[in-house]
């Protein structure tokens, strides 16, 4: 994998605990997908950095996570 700086969105995801009855990371992906009305695969693409959400979805995610919009995917 390339030596690429992780986005704040990815850092938030990576900080979630790895194991639980419903994995917290899976719950996070499902929650963001439901909030933004997108498929879970789309959210996983955002996490991987292969896609970025549009301005409206970035705004929704920012409000949910409490991370400024300009810091989420940079």
Buried (B, 14 or more C-beta within 10 A) or exposed (E): EEEEEEBBBBEBBEEBEEEEEEEBBEEBBEEBBEBBEBEEEBBBBBBEBEEBBEEEBBBBBBEEBEBEBEEBBE
